[in-house]
Amino acid sequence: MGSGRKLIGKGIMDKKSNKRKIAPIYPPVVLSIAGSDSGGGAGIQADLKTMESLGVFGTCAITSITAQNTRRVDSVMVIPVAEVGAQIDSILSDFEVSAAKTGMLANTQNIEMIARRSKSFEFPLIVDPVMVATSGDALLESGAEEAYKELIKNSQIVTPNADEAGVLAAMEIRNISDAIDAGEKILKMGTENVLVKGGHIKGDTVVDILVTKEGNIQIEHEWIDSDITHGSGCTLSSAITANVAKGETIEDAVCESIAFVERALRYPIDVGRGPGTIHHLVELREKGERQATIETIRSIVSELVRLEIRPLVPEVGMNIVGSTPYAESIEEMAGVEGRITKTSRGVNIGDGVVFGASSHVARFLKEAREYHPYLRFAMNCKFNEKIELGIEKIGWETKEYNRMDQEKSIRENEGNTMEWGAREVFSDQGPLVAKVIDRGADGKEPMLKLVFVDSETLISDVKMLLKEI
């Protein structure tokens, strides 16, 4: 230890100073002015989790304290307006705030006070006019809706759901056309943009409508079959606030935030005796699983090479694809770059494992996960009479899709074939059948596709099939 340094834990400590140097980061600071949810799914709690997940530092001014859980709101205690103002003053006197949002404001006094103060804000204000909880319990005192109009004047964007937009615009919203009309009426109150959320409007898809002075943008996405929506509105407005604070345009901030909430709804947290809550940290969790997914694919490939996988490699090559637990796109699925291909002596294992390397197998897995969300891995194998006989000996249940059944327009679009095939075999919502046969077509090699919940089953099944052939 002649250097005068010694290891302490994971760091290196200099004997002379006895201190380690810090390396601070400088995230944008945002402010949430909203109520507290003791159940942790909505309100200030949802705001701060979402902000942290998106890389900004969240501060808060609490307007009310609710006793609520996943089933109901039991009581609401409104914080005195002077104390709410004091919290705002305390934040603004110390932090350089890049954006702020309002959530549950509870009463007229709070709304009017924030409206007055927001006139001097030197940063964008996002107004989420919270009026009713997901459970149906009122979160705004009767008659306070009128006070919102002054606050709306000072906002960059207002984010009502259809019911809230109907109250603010004094009209009933039954369809997209009504939502656009309501958004335009709210826009005339002085805000720069209005996002009318479409979750309360019946239709084949969810359509969120961003109404601006230049026109409106409709953002369409599929319904998620879930009643776990607690905190979704708070999370969306918080995500917009975070993205605006990072310098994004309103349109980009809104589109990215909607995608963020869609993932949070798709992978909810099952807590409490009620429906549960959406997953505010799902973006962080997805990114955190990426390296582990890559390492698992590498391990699978190494084991398959050891098992001498060549008899199962198709002429077009094989790919092993792994999805993170929260993947929503093929870019969030890792595969073998260049595929696994046959050589005269064995196999070539490609150029490494990276995200976005696979198109065909990844598309098949992505679509399969729409019906069986816990699926994590997929691979494509050669298919012939010998392999079919091996499958029969093992006793595997299989499903098939026939490319000849595709509509001509789909058959000519190779990019859609994998999704179509997965829908054909998995959309019946029955028990998972993990072995799928594609007997090919003109110019298309027959293929066996396997999907798995875990890597251990993948290895075990491949061993069994190799043994039989």
FENHU-V711779 format. One record per residue. N is the residue number from 1. PSI is psi in degrees with one decimal (* if undefined). Layout:
N/PSI ; N/PSI
This chain:
1/39.0 ; 2/-14.5 ; 3/-6.8 ; 4/11.1 ; 5/149.9 ; 6/151.6 ; 7/128.6 ; 8/109.6 ; 9/-126.2 ; 10/-2.1 ; 11/173.8 ; 12/124.0 ; 13/131.3 ; 14/122.9 ; 15/-32.0 ; 16/-45.2 ; 17/-25.7 ; 18/19.3 ; 19/149.6 ; 20/144.7 ; 21/145.3 ; 22/160.1 ; 23/78.9 ; 24/156.1 ; 25/164.8 ; 26/71.7 ; 27/157.1 ; 28/147.7 ; 29/133.3 ; 30/158.4 ; 31/129.8 ; 32/125.9 ; 33/101.6 ; 34/178.8 ; 35/161.6 ; 36/137.1 ; 37/110.1 ; 38/-21.8 ; 39/-9.1 ; 40/0.2 ; 41/-24.4 ; 42/-168.2 ; 43/-151.4 ; 44/-40.5 ; 45/-45.1 ; 46/-40.2 ; 47/-50.4 ; 48/-38.2 ; 49/-45.0 ; 50/-44.1 ; 51/-43.5 ; 52/-40.8 ; 53/-32.8 ; 54/9.9 ; 55/20.5 ; 56/162.8 ; 57/119.4 ; 58/133.0 ; 59/169.3 ; 60/155.1 ; 61/114.6 ; 62/124.7 ; 63/-23.8 ; 64/158.0 ; 65/121.4 ; 66/142.7 ; 67/100.0 ; 68/164.2 ; 69/-159.2 ; 70/-7.2 ; 71/-31.9 ; 72/169.3 ; 73/118.7 ; 74/-35.2 ; 75/159.3 ; 76/128.2 ; 77/115.5 ; 78/132.5 ; 79/136.8 ; 80/138.5 ; 81/-34.0 ; 82/-36.3 ; 83/-35.1 ; 84/-44.9 ; 85/-37.6 ; 86/-37.3 ; 87/-44.2 ; 88/-46.3 ; 89/-42.2 ; 90/-42.5 ; 91/-48.9 ; 92/-22.6 ; 93/-12.8 ; 94/-38.0 ; 95/148.9 ; 96/94.2 ; 97/131.9 ; 98/-21.2 ; 99/156.6 ; 100/158.9 ; 101/155.3 ; 102/147.4 ; 103/-121.5 ; 104/114.0 ; 105/-15.6 ; 106/-45.6 ; 107/172.0 ; 108/-40.0 ; 109/-44.3 ; 110/-43.4 ; 111/-45.7 ; 112/-40.1 ; 113/-44.6 ; 114/-34.3 ; 115/-42.5 ; 116/-46.9 ; 117/-33.7 ; 118/-16.5 ; 119/-27.4 ; 120/3.4 ; 121/134.6 ; 122/25.7 ; 123/160.0 ; 124/145.0 ; 125/127.8 ; 126/123.3 ; 127/115.5 ; 128/103.2 ; 129/75.4 ; 130/122.2 ; 131/-34.4 ; 132/138.7 ; 133/161.7 ; 134/-33.3 ; 135/-11.1 ; 136/-5.6 ; 137/138.6 ; 138/136.8 ; 139/10.3 ; 140/133.2 ; 141/151.0 ; 142/134.2 ; 143/-6.1 ; 144/-10.8 ; 145/-36.5 ; 146/-32.7 ; 147/-22.6 ; 148/-27.6 ; 149/-36.9 ; 150/-37.9 ; 151/-39.0 ; 152/-32.5 ; 153/-30.5 ; 154/12.0 ; 155/155.6 ; 156/-30.8 ; 157/144.9 ; 158/138.9 ; 159/61.8 ; 160/151.8 ; 161/179.0 ; 162/-38.3 ; 163/-44.0 ; 164/-38.9 ; 165/-37.5 ; 166/-39.6 ; 167/-47.1 ; 168/-36.4 ; 169/-0.8 ; 170/51.6 ; 171/163.2 ; 172/135.6 ; 173/115.3 ; 174/-19.1 ; 175/-176.7 ; 176/-39.7 ; 177/-42.6 ; 178/-40.1 ; 179/-40.2 ; 180/-44.5 ; 181/-44.0 ; 182/-42.0 ; 183/-40.7 ; 184/-35.9 ; 185/-41.3 ; 186/-36.5 ; 187/-36.5 ; 188/-11.9 ; 189/-8.8 ; 190/-11.7 ; 191/165.6 ; 192/-26.5 ; 193/153.0 ; 194/127.8 ; 195/107.0 ; 196/110.6 ; 197/139.3 ; 198/7.0 ; 199/-19.8 ; 200/5.2 ; 201/124.2 ; 202/141.4 ; 203/173.9 ; 204/-29.3 ; 205/167.7 ; 206/129.7 ; 207/111.1 ; 208/139.4 ; 209/117.6 ; 210/112.0 ; 211/123.2 ; 212/175.6 ; 213/-18.7 ; 214/-8.5 ; 215/-163.7 ; 216/151.3 ; 217/127.0 ; 218/124.5 ; 219/108.3 ; 220/136.6 ; 221/164.5 ; 222/152.2 ; 223/145.2 ; 224/126.5 ; 225/81.7 ; 226/146.7 ; 227/11.9 ; 228/86.7 ; 229/3.5 ; 230/123.9 ; 231/0.1 ; 232/-39.5 ; 233/-44.5 ; 234/-41.9 ; 235/-41.0 ; 236/-48.3 ; 237/-33.9 ; 238/-40.1 ; 239/-42.2 ; 240/-43.9 ; 241/-44.9 ; 242/-44.3 ; 243/-37.0 ; 244/-41.3 ; 245/-28.3 ; 246/1.8 ; 247/9.7 ; 248/153.2 ; 249/161.0 ; 250/-44.4 ; 251/-46.5 ; 252/-41.6 ; 253/-42.0 ; 254/-47.7 ; 255/-44.6 ; 256/-36.3 ; 257/-37.4 ; 258/-42.4 ; 259/-38.2 ; 260/-47.1 ; 261/-35.4 ; 262/-42.3 ; 263/-40.1 ; 264/-31.8 ; 265/-35.1 ; 266/-31.7 ; 267/68.0 ; 268/173.5 ; 269/122.4 ; 270/88.7 ; 271/159.5 ; 272/175.7 ; 273/-6.9 ; 274/-158.8 ; 275/-28.8 ; 276/-158.5 ; 277/157.7 ; 278/165.3 ; 279/94.5 ; 280/-27.0 ; 281/17.6 ; 282/-33.0 ; 283/-43.6 ; 284/-41.7 ; 285/-40.9 ; 286/-48.7 ; 287/-36.8 ; 288/-21.5 ; 289/-5.2 ; 290/-48.0 ; 291/-39.1 ; 292/-36.7 ; 293/-43.0 ; 294/-45.4 ; 295/-36.7 ; 296/-42.6 ; 297/-42.6 ; 298/-42.0 ; 299/-41.3 ; 300/-47.2 ; 301/-44.7 ; 302/-42.1 ; 303/-38.1 ; 304/-37.7 ; 305/-42.1 ; 306/-34.2 ; 307/-0.6 ; 308/70.7 ; 309/-5.0 ; 310/-40.7 ; 311/-18.3 ; 312/-0.4 ; 313/122.2 ; 314/165.4 ; 315/-33.3 ; 316/-3.5 ; 317/159.4 ; 318/147.6 ; 319/145.9 ; 320/122.2 ; 321/136.9 ; 322/132.9 ; 323/142.1 ; 324/159.0 ; 325/-17.8 ; 326/19.8 ; 327/139.8 ; 328/-1.5 ; 329/164.0 ; 330/-19.5 ; 331/-14.0 ; 332/22.6 ; 333/130.2 ; 334/143.7 ; 335/179.2 ; 336/117.3 ; 337/123.4 ; 338/-3.6 ; 339/169.1 ; 340/121.8 ; 341/159.1 ; 342/143.8 ; 343/176.5 ; 344/-24.5 ; 345/-12.5 ; 346/-121.5 ; 347/153.6 ; 348/125.4 ; 349/24.8 ; 350/-161.6 ; 351/23.2 ; 352/174.6 ; 353/122.4 ; 354/161.5 ; 355/140.0 ; 356/8.6 ; 357/-28.4 ; 358/141.9 ; 359/-58.6 ; 360/-58.5 ; 361/-36.8 ; 362/-40.5 ; 363/-39.5 ; 364/-45.4 ; 365/-42.0 ; 366/-45.6 ; 367/-38.1 ; 368/-35.8 ; 369/-17.8 ; 370/-29.0 ; 371/-25.8 ; 372/80.5 ; 373/-16.9 ; 374/-3.4 ; 375/138.3 ; 376/-26.4 ; 377/153.1 ; 378/154.5 ; 379/155.3 ; 380/139.5 ; 381/162.3 ; 382/150.5 ; 383/126.1 ; 384/-175.2 ; 385/-38.3 ; 386/-42.7 ; 387/-37.7 ; 388/-40.4 ; 389/-39.1 ; 390/-40.6 ; 391/-42.0 ; 392/-39.8 ; 393/-39.9 ; 394/-34.5 ; 395/21.8 ; 396/139.8 ; 397/137.6 ; 398/162.7 ; 399/160.7 ; 400/152.5 ; 401/147.8 ; 402/116.4 ; 403/-27.2 ; 404/-16.6 ; 405/-10.6 ; 406/149.4 ; 407/150.5 ; 408/-40.0 ; 409/-33.4 ; 410/-40.4 ; 411/-33.1 ; 412/-11.3 ; 413/94.0 ; 414/-28.8 ; 415/-20.7 ; 416/-10.4 ; 417/-43.9 ; 418/-42.5 ; 419/-43.3 ; 420/-46.4 ; 421/-42.7 ; 422/-39.7 ; 423/-39.0 ; 424/-40.0 ; 425/-20.1 ; 426/-14.4 ; 427/-4.5 ; 428/-6.0 ; 429/14.9 ; 430/-175.2 ; 431/149.7 ; 432/126.0 ; 433/111.0 ; 434/-1.3 ; 435/119.0 ; 436/128.0 ; 437/129.4 ; 438/107.9 ; 439/4.5 ; 440/-171.5 ; 441/-173.5 ; 442/120.2 ; 443/4.2 ; 444/120.2 ; 445/136.4 ; 446/149.0 ; 447/147.6 ; 448/125.5 ; 449/133.7 ; 450/136.6 ; 451/149.5 ; 452/149.7 ; 453/-31.1 ; 454/161.6 ; 455/-29.2 ; 456/-42.1 ; 457/-36.5 ; 458/-52.0 ; 459/-44.4 ; 460/-43.8 ; 461/-40.0 ; 462/-40.1 ; 463/-45.1 ; 464/-43.6 ; 465/-41.9 ; 466/-39.3 ; 467/-39.1 ; 468/-25.2 ; 469/*
